[in-house]
């Protein structure tokens, strides 16, 4: 392990341009210092923290340059603005845009802008437990093994798409589209493979670019670097239409699941009814005994 890596671990630093020097993932006081997760059988780790996509010089991350090449003509002077709040016509917040790239004229006035959505992968399971176990004996390195434990962490690409990215595109993307602002979406390769198929177009005709990244291992440095695997261009409405589609499954299986749920509900009601009748019978018995005792006295 390099001296730089040890320093980052000891001081809980983030090497990928977080808004503060330290890692703030999950908890500021006790950050979860995991920005990528390796799954057995995968070619490379998958990114589970959006900050990991910020690799590169400050305000000149690799993904920013790629987005700017799509948003603006060559030679445009631009700068990034992070976490920009977006409101709809009624003044209601539609959420924050991860990064807005603004094109500037000679007087530093904004003449054009583009919006960048950065989407890491949700995790199913627990990451903190293996992380804390590893940090107690970090010298084990890559030989650390957490298999067999409960809540073993795995990427949840479906939730990442349906619960996070799709709502973001609906709430913010529609507004940006109405303003004719170009949009960029940054994801890892494994994430993109789970996205619904949509029509690709040429860069000239595109309104949206997908910047599909991966982590590439550099053996000379013994570390991974963020690389752009490919760019995919599309149009916003056509893309959203494909995202909204949901192919119907087997109706018979659905009815069978309903039947099972119905049977469970009936058993619960029968059990509750018997329990209620038993309590009522017990109360009646108590009342009868009390009345009998009263008559004797």
C-alpha positions as CSV (number, residue, x, y, z in Angstrom):
1,X,0.0,0.0,0.0
2,X,1.4,3.4,-1.0
3,X,2.2,6.2,1.5
4,X,-0.5,8.3,-0.2
5,X,-3.1,5.6,0.2
6,X,-2.2,5.3,3.9
7,X,-2.5,9.0,4.4
8,X,-5.9,9.1,2.7
9,X,-7.1,6.3,5.0
10,X,-5.7,7.7,8.2
11,X,-7.2,11.2,7.5
12,X,-10.4,9.8,5.8
13,X,-9.6,11.9,2.7
14,X,-11.5,11.7,-0.6
15,X,-9.1,11.6,-3.6
16,X,-11.9,12.4,-6.1
17,X,-12.7,16.1,-5.7
18,X,-15.4,15.9,-3.0
19,X,-16.7,19.3,-2.0
20,X,-14.6,19.0,1.2
21,X,-11.3,17.2,1.6
22,X,-12.7,14.4,3.6
23,X,-15.0,11.6,2.5
24,X,-18.6,12.3,3.5
25,X,-20.3,9.1,2.2
26,X,-23.1,8.0,4.6
27,X,-21.8,9.8,7.7
28,X,-19.5,12.7,8.1
29,X,-18.2,11.6,11.5
30,X,-17.7,8.0,10.4
31,X,-17.7,8.0,6.6
32,X,-18.1,4.9,4.5
33,X,-14.9,5.0,2.6
34,X,-16.1,2.8,-0.3
35,X,-16.7,4.3,-3.7
36,X,-16.5,1.1,-5.8
37,X,-17.5,-2.5,-5.3
38,X,-16.1,-5.6,-6.9
39,X,-18.5,-8.4,-7.6
40,X,-17.0,-11.8,-8.2
41,X,-17.0,-12.6,-12.0
42,X,-17.1,-9.0,-13.1
43,X,-14.4,-7.5,-15.3
44,X,-14.0,-4.4,-13.1
45,X,-15.5,-2.9,-9.9
46,X,-18.7,-0.9,-10.2
47,X,-19.0,2.6,-9.0
48,X,-21.3,3.1,-6.0
49,X,-20.6,6.7,-5.1
50,X,-21.2,9.6,-7.6
51,X,-18.1,11.4,-6.3
52,X,-15.9,8.6,-7.8
53,X,-16.8,10.0,-11.3
54,X,-15.0,13.2,-10.4
55,X,-11.6,11.8,-11.2
56,X,-9.3,14.4,-12.8
57,X,-8.0,17.9,-12.0
58,X,-10.3,20.2,-10.0
59,X,-13.2,21.5,-12.2
60,X,-11.7,19.6,-15.2
61,X,-12.8,16.1,-14.4
62,X,-12.7,13.8,-17.4
63,X,-16.5,13.5,-17.6
64,X,-16.8,17.4,-17.6
65,X,-14.6,17.7,-20.6
66,X,-16.6,15.0,-22.4
67,X,-19.9,16.7,-21.6
68,X,-18.6,20.1,-22.7
69,X,-17.6,18.6,-26.1
70,X,-21.2,17.7,-26.6
71,X,-22.9,20.8,-25.2
72,X,-20.8,23.5,-26.8
73,X,-18.9,24.2,-30.1
74,X,-15.1,23.6,-30.0
75,X,-13.2,26.4,-28.4
76,X,-16.0,27.5,-26.1
77,X,-15.0,28.9,-22.8
78,X,-17.0,27.2,-20.0
79,X,-17.0,26.4,-16.3
80,X,-19.0,23.9,-14.1
81,X,-21.5,24.8,-11.4
82,X,-22.5,22.0,-9.0
83,X,-25.8,21.1,-7.3
84,X,-28.0,23.7,-9.0
85,X,-31.6,23.8,-7.8
86,X,-34.2,23.6,-10.6
87,X,-37.9,24.8,-10.2
88,X,-40.9,24.2,-12.4
89,X,-43.4,26.8,-13.7
90,X,-45.2,26.8,-10.3
91,X,-42.0,27.5,-8.4
92,X,-41.9,23.9,-7.0
93,X,-38.5,22.3,-6.8
94,X,-37.8,19.6,-9.3
95,X,-34.6,18.7,-7.6
96,X,-30.9,19.6,-8.0
97,X,-28.9,19.2,-11.2
98,X,-25.7,17.4,-10.4
99,X,-23.6,19.7,-12.6
100,X,-24.5,22.5,-14.9
101,X,-21.8,23.5,-17.5
102,X,-22.1,27.2,-18.6
103,X,-20.7,28.7,-21.7
104,X,-19.3,32.2,-21.2
105,X,-18.8,35.2,-23.5
106,X,-15.8,37.6,-23.3
107,X,-17.6,39.5,-20.4
108,X,-18.2,36.3,-18.4
109,X,-21.9,36.3,-19.2
110,X,-23.6,33.0,-19.6
111,X,-24.7,32.4,-23.2
112,X,-25.6,28.7,-23.1
113,X,-25.7,25.8,-20.7
114,X,-26.0,22.0,-20.5
115,X,-27.0,19.7,-17.6
116,X,-25.2,16.6,-16.4
117,X,-26.8,13.9,-14.3
118,X,-24.3,11.6,-12.6
119,X,-25.7,8.2,-11.5
120,X,-23.8,5.7,-9.4
121,X,-25.2,2.3,-8.6
122,X,-27.5,1.5,-5.6
123,X,-26.5,-1.5,-3.4
124,X,-28.6,-4.2,-2.1
125,X,-27.2,-5.5,1.2
126,X,-24.8,-3.9,3.7
127,X,-21.5,-2.3,2.8
128,X,-20.6,-0.8,6.2
129,X,-20.2,-4.1,8.0
130,X,-17.5,-5.6,5.6
131,X,-15.9,-2.2,5.3
132,X,-15.4,-1.9,9.1
133,X,-14.3,-5.5,9.3
134,X,-11.7,-4.8,6.6
135,X,-10.4,-1.6,8.2
136,X,-9.6,-3.6,11.4
137,X,-7.1,-5.6,9.4
138,X,-6.3,-3.7,6.1
139,X,-3.1,-5.5,5.6
140,X,-5.0,-8.5,4.2
141,X,-5.6,-6.4,1.1
142,X,-7.4,-8.0,-1.9
143,X,-7.5,-11.4,-0.1
144,X,-10.3,-10.0,2.2
145,X,-13.3,-12.2,1.8
146,X,-16.9,-11.5,3.1
147,X,-18.7,-14.3,1.3
148,X,-21.2,-16.2,3.4
149,X,-22.2,-13.3,5.6
150,X,-25.8,-12.0,5.8
151,X,-26.7,-9.1,3.6
152,X,-23.7,-9.6,1.3
153,X,-23.6,-6.4,-0.8
154,X,-24.4,-6.6,-4.5
155,X,-25.2,-3.9,-7.1
156,X,-28.9,-3.2,-7.6
157,X,-29.1,-1.9,-11.2
158,X,-32.9,-2.1,-11.4
159,X,-33.5,0.2,-8.4
160,X,-30.8,2.5,-9.7
161,X,-32.7,2.9,-13.0
162,X,-36.4,2.7,-11.9
163,X,-36.2,4.4,-8.5
164,X,-33.5,7.0,-9.1
165,X,-32.6,7.8,-12.7
166,X,-36.0,7.6,-14.3
167,X,-37.7,9.9,-11.7
168,X,-34.8,12.4,-12.2
169,X,-35.3,12.4,-16.0
170,X,-39.0,12.9,-15.6
171,X,-38.8,15.8,-13.1
172,X,-35.8,17.6,-14.4
173,X,-35.3,16.4,-17.9
174,X,-38.7,17.6,-19.1
175,X,-37.9,21.2,-18.0
176,X,-34.5,21.2,-19.5
177,X,-36.0,19.8,-22.7
178,X,-38.5,22.7,-22.8
179,X,-35.5,25.1,-22.7
180,X,-33.7,23.2,-25.5
181,X,-30.8,22.5,-23.1
182,X,-28.7,19.5,-24.0
183,X,-28.3,16.8,-21.3
184,X,-25.6,14.3,-20.3
185,X,-26.0,11.2,-18.3
186,X,-23.0,9.5,-16.7
187,X,-23.1,5.9,-15.7
188,X,-20.9,2.8,-15.4
189,X,-20.9,0.2,-18.1
190,X,-22.8,-2.4,-16.0
191,X,-25.5,0.1,-15.3
192,X,-26.0,1.0,-19.0
193,X,-26.4,-2.7,-19.9
194,X,-29.6,-2.8,-17.8
195,X,-31.1,0.3,-19.4
196,X,-34.0,-0.2,-21.9
197,X,-33.0,-0.2,-25.6
198,X,-33.6,3.2,-27.2
199,X,-33.0,4.6,-30.6
200,X,-29.5,6.0,-31.2
201,X,-28.9,9.0,-33.4
202,X,-25.9,10.9,-34.6
203,X,-24.2,13.5,-32.4
204,X,-25.5,16.2,-34.6
205,X,-29.1,15.2,-34.1
206,X,-28.8,14.3,-30.4
207,X,-30.3,16.0,-27.4
208,X,-28.8,13.6,-24.8
209,X,-25.5,11.9,-24.5
210,X,-24.8,8.9,-22.4
211,X,-21.2,8.9,-21.1
212,X,-20.5,5.3,-20.3
213,X,-17.6,4.8,-18.0
214,X,-15.5,2.0,-16.4
215,X,-12.6,1.6,-14.0
216,X,-9.5,0.5,-15.7
217,X,-6.6,-1.1,-13.7
218,X,-3.2,0.5,-14.1
219,X,-0.7,-2.1,-13.0
220,X,2.2,0.4,-13.0
221,X,0.4,2.5,-10.4
222,X,-1.5,-0.5,-8.8
223,X,-4.8,1.5,-8.9
224,X,-7.9,1.9,-11.0
225,X,-8.6,5.0,-13.2
226,X,-11.8,6.2,-14.6
227,X,-12.1,5.9,-18.4
228,X,-14.8,6.6,-20.9
229,X,-15.8,3.4,-22.7
230,X,-18.2,4.9,-25.2
231,X,-20.7,7.7,-26.0
232,X,-24.3,7.0,-26.9
233,X,-26.4,9.7,-28.5
234,X,-30.2,9.9,-28.5
235,X,-33.2,12.1,-28.4
236,X,-35.0,12.9,-25.1
237,X,-38.6,12.0,-25.9
238,X,-37.7,8.8,-27.6
239,X,-35.5,7.7,-24.8
240,X,-38.1,8.5,-22.2
241,X,-40.7,6.5,-24.1
242,X,-38.6,3.4,-23.9
243,X,-37.9,4.0,-20.2
244,X,-41.6,4.2,-19.4
245,X,-42.4,0.9,-21.1
246,X,-42.9,-2.2,-19.0
247,X,-43.3,-5.6,-20.7
248,X,-46.2,-7.6,-19.3
249,X,-45.2,-10.8,-17.5
250,X,-47.2,-14.0,-17.1
251,X,-50.8,-13.1,-15.9
252,X,-51.2,-16.7,-14.6
253,X,-48.3,-16.2,-12.2
254,X,-49.7,-12.9,-11.1
255,X,-53.1,-14.5,-10.3
256,X,-51.4,-17.4,-8.5
257,X,-49.5,-14.8,-6.3
258,X,-52.9,-13.1,-5.6
259,X,-54.4,-16.4,-4.6
260,X,-51.6,-17.1,-2.2
261,X,-51.9,-13.6,-0.7
262,X,-55.7,-14.1,-0.4
263,X,-55.1,-17.4,1.5
264,X,-52.7,-15.7,3.9
265,X,-55.1,-12.9,4.6
266,X,-57.9,-15.4,5.2
267,X,-55.7,-17.3,7.7
268,X,-54.9,-14.1,9.5
269,X,-58.5,-13.1,9.8
270,X,-59.5,-16.6,11.0
271,X,-56.8,-16.5,13.6
272,X,-57.8,-13.0,14.7
273,X,-61.5,-14.1,14.8
274,X,-60.7,-17.2,17.0
275,X,-58.5,-15.1,19.3
276,X,-61.3,-12.5,19.7
277,X,-63.9,-15.2,20.4
278,X,-61.6,-16.8,23.0
279,X,-61.1,-13.5,24.7
280,X,-64.9,-12.8,24.7
281,X,-65.6,-16.3,26.1
282,X,-63.0,-15.7,28.9
283,X,-64.7,-12.4,29.7
284,X,-68.1,-14.0,29.8
285,X,-66.8,-16.7,32.1
286,X,-65.4,-14.1,34.5
287,X,-68.7,-12.2,34.5
288,X,-70.6,-15.3,35.3
289,X,-68.3,-16.2,38.2
290,X,-68.6,-12.7,39.6
291,X,-72.4,-12.8,39.4
292,X,-72.5,-16.2,41.1
293,X,-70.3,-15.0,43.9
294,X,-72.5,-11.9,44.3
295,X,-75.7,-14.0,44.6
296,X,-74.1,-16.3,47.3
297,X,-73.1,-13.3,49.4
